[in-house]
Amino acid sequence: MPRYCFEDLTPGFRLDVGPLVVSRDDIVSFAREFDPQSFHIDQAAAKDSVVGGLIASGWHTCALGMRLVADGFILQSSSMGSPGIEEVRWLRPVRPGDALTMRMSVTESRPSGSKADRGFVRVLLAIDNGADQEVMTQDFWAMFGRRGTPPLPPRPRPPEEPAPAALPEGEALPSAYLEDMPLNRPFDLGAHHFTRDDILRFARAFDPQPFHVDEAAAAQTHFGGLCASGWHTAAAWMKRMVAGRDRGRALAIERGEAVVEGGPSPGFRELQWLKPVYAGDTIRYDVTLTGARLSRTRPGWGIASHTATGTNQRGEPVFRFAGAWLAPSRGG
């Protein structure tokens, strides 16, 4: 019997969790797979960059936050996953040696209007780095089963499909200053195939809920089968995004043009996990630049805004969010 069900998670519920110490190897290993920008993987390059030293990918910080909340709360609950994130703010970089702790509080709760076996809970997380400094806040909704209410039958799980013979690489993202960025034009970032082994490996490290780590248990849940952690789906988008930037950098070098290096992201909002990503799914990702403005606090830099989506091989949207990153200004 879960310790925490929907009925227990009323506004005012609080938990403190941690610490979790982040090593240099942790930072570099995650970044090499999902976010291989130089300030995440190369100590010397990071020291000379805008961030002044090696830092964790923001998506790694989200995954570490998921591990904290899983160990301290979710695995003792009737969790049914999350439909999405209202907002994440990356306030300070996570650096090697940081001891992350988490404060969690429930701000809203409501029963589902269409499914009697569950309710929705809004949670605010704040993660500190061990020096009483917040590094990330996260505002999100999660689903929890109701105590004593029989679960609805699992949804039909689509047949598993083999990996495609070749994955499309996607387009080059222009290496451009803030003022030159092509707005309102979607860029195809290519595709990522989710294997059973990759889903298990990511989930065991960061999100060990039964529907991500146990095939037999997953078949009995509302998902109907093993599916990827939402943070795995998001990290794979970042992997394709960096590959698109790398293609743009290579194209600029080939043309003899200046290579413009961007900076990290301040966060994102309105992230939705629309459908499960099952073992065997291939997700095609894209990004559309929607705005560019000068920073009010960082001279020579600006904020490039974007939307992003992921679509599975059946043409179904599975993921979308609105994000941003730091970009240098031509006048800087």
N, C-alpha and C positions, 0 to 999 in steps of 0.2 A: 504494500500500500504506500503510495507516495506521501511524503511528509507535507508537501505543499500542493494544494489543488487551487482551482480558480477561486473558491470561496475564501481562501486564506489570504489572497493577494488584494487587499483593499488599500485605498490611498493612505499613506503614512507608513506602510510596511517598509522596513529598512534592513539591509545586511551590509556588513563590511567583510571583504574577502582579500586574501593575499598574505604574504607577498609572493611574487613570481619574478625571479631574477633573469634578466635578458643578457645573454652573452654576445660577444662579437660574432662567434660562429653561428649563433641563432639568426642574427641580423643578416649576415652574408648569405647563409644557406637559403633562407626564404627569398631574399632578393634575387639571387641567381636564378631561381625557378620562375618567379612571378613578376619581379620589378627590378630588372638589372640596370638601373640608372647608376651612374658612377658614384654618387654620394651615398649609395647603399652598399656598394660592393668593393670600393677601392679607397683605402684609408688616405693615401696621398692625394688623390683627386678630390676627395671629400673635403680635405683640409683647405684646399684652395678654392672651394666652391662657396656659394652664398650661405651654406649652412655651417661651414667652419669645422667640419669633422664628420665621421661616419655616423649615420642615423638610420633607424629602422624605416622601412616602407610604412606608410600610413595604413595600408591594407594588412601588414603584419601586426601593427598595433591593434587593429580591429580583431584580428584572429586571436591575439593574446588576450584581449578583453573577453572574447568568447570562451577561451579556456578558463579564465578566472571565474566567469559567471557559471560555466558548466560545473566546475569542481565544487564551487561554494554554494550552488543553488539549483541549477537546472536538473542535474542528475538525481536530485532528491524530490523532483516535482513531477507533475503530470503534463510536462511541456509537450506541445504539439507543433513546435516550430514557430517561425515568425513570418508575417506577411510583408514586413519591410521596416525601413528606418526613416523616421522623420528628418533627423539631422545628425551628422557627425561633424565635430569641430576638432581638428588637430591643432592644439594650442601651443605645444612645444615639441621638439623632436625627442624621440626615445633613443637613448644612446647606450652603448655597451656598459654593462654594470648596473643599469637602472633596476631597482627593485619595485615592481609595479604592484600597487594596491588599488582596490576598487571599492567605491561606495555605491550602493544600489538602493534606489527608492522607487516605490510605486506611486504614480501620480494620478492615474485614472484606471477604472475597470468597468466593464460592461458585459453582460451576457450576449452571446451571439443571437442575432435576430432570426437566423435561418437554420442553425444547427444546435439542437438542444443539448448536445454532449459537451459543449465547450463555451468558453468566454474569452474576451480580449482584455489584455492588461497592458497599460502603458508604463514603461520603465525608463527611468533616467539613471544612466551610469556616469560616474566620474572616476577617471583613472589618474593616480598620482605616480610620480617617479621615485618616491622614497625620500625626496628633499622637500616635501610639502608643496610641490608644484604640480598643478594639473597639466597633464599632457594630452588628454582627450576627454571630451564629453560625448555622450551618445544618447539620443532620445528615440525610443523605438517601441513598437507594439509586438506582443507575443501572444500566442494562443495556449490556453491551458484547459485540460479536461476537468469536468465538474465531478465532484465527489459523489459516488454512488449512482452515476448516470451511465447506462450502457453505451459504449462507443458506437457510432454509426459504422456501417460496413466499409471496408477499405475501398478506395476508388480503383477502377480497373487500371492496371499498369500496362502501358503500351509494350509491345514486343521489343526485346532488345535487338538493336541493329549492329551489324559489324562495323568496324572502323572503315571509313572511306579509304580508297586506294591512295588518294592524295588529298591533303588539306589545302584549300586556297590560301595564299599568303597575304592577300589584302593589299591596299594601296599605301603609297608613301604619304606621310603627314609632312606638310611643308616645314622646313627649318626657317622660321620667320620671326621677325620682331613683332611686338604686340600690334603695331599699327598696320602691319602687312598681312595679318591673318585672314584667311578666306572664311567669311562668316556665312552661316546658313547653307552650307554645302556638306552633305553627309559623306563621310569617308568609310569605306569598307575596310575593316581591320583584319579580315580573315576569320578562320574558324579554329575551334579547340574541341578535341574529342575527349570525352570523359570516360575513362576506363574504370572498371570495378576496382582494380588495385589502386589507382590514383585517388579515387573517392575514399577508400578505406584509409589510405596513408594520411591524407590531409585531415580527415575527421578524427582519426586516433590521436593526432598531434594537437588539434585545436577545438574540435566540436564533437566529442564522443557520445552523441545522443544515439539511441538504438536504431533509429531509421537511417543513420549515416554509417554505422559500424557493424551491424548485425543483420545479415540478409534475411534470416528466418523471422526475427523480430520485426524487421521493417515490413515484411509482407502482411503482418497482422495490424499494422498501424493504418491511419487514414491515408498515407501515401501509397500503400499497396506494394511497395518494393524499395530496394536500396536506392537512395538518392543523395546527391552531393550537398554538402553544407552550402548555405547561401554565400558564406565568405569564400568558399572555393570558387563558386560561380563568378564572384566579383574579382577575385585575384586573377582568374584566367582572362578576364577582360583587360586587366592591367598588363598582363603579359603580352597580349595582342597590341595594346596601345604602345608599349615601348618598342615592339617590333616595327610598328608603323613609323615611329619617330626615327628609329635606326635607318629605315629605308630612306626617309627624307634627308637624314644627315649624309648618307652615302651619295644620294643624288646631288646634293649641294656640292660635295667635294668633287664629284665627276664633272660638274659644270663650272668649277672654279669659283663658286660663290661662297660667301661667308657662312660658317656653321653657327647657328644661334642656339645656345644651350638654355633650356628652361630650368625652372626651379621646382620645389615641392608644391604640394597642394594644401590649401587651408582647410579642406573638408568637402563635404557633399551633403545633399538633401534629397528628399523624396525618392529614396531607393525602394523599389518594389520587386519582390520575388513573386512573379506572377504564376509560374507553374514549376513543379519539381523538375530538376535535371537528373535524369536517371542514368544508371550505368549503361553505356552504349550510346548516349545522346551526343550529337555534334552541334555545338552552338556557334552560330555566326554572329560576330560582334561588329558594332559600328560606333562612330562618334560624329557629332555635329557641333562645330564651334558656333556659339550663339551670341557671344558678346566679348568685348575687350575694353577695359577701362584702366586708366592709370591708378596706381596705388596711392592712397592718401598718407600712408605711413612709411613706405619704403621707396625712397627716391630712385629713379632709374628703372623701376619695375612696374608691372601692371598685373591685372587679373584677367586671364582668359577663361571664359565660362563655356560650358558645353553640356550637351545631353548625350546619353549613351544607351544603347539597347543590345539585347542578345536574343536571338531567335533560333529555335531548334530546327531539326531537319524536317519536321512536319509543318513548318511555317508558323509555329505558335510562338508569340513573344513570351520569354521566360524571365526577363530581367530588364530593368531600366532605372536610370537615376540621372540627377543633374549635379555636375561637379565643376571644379575649377582648378587652375594651377597658376603659379607665378611665371610670368614671361617678361623678358627684358624689353625695355622700350628703346626704340631707335634713337630717341633724344637723350637717353640716359648716359 
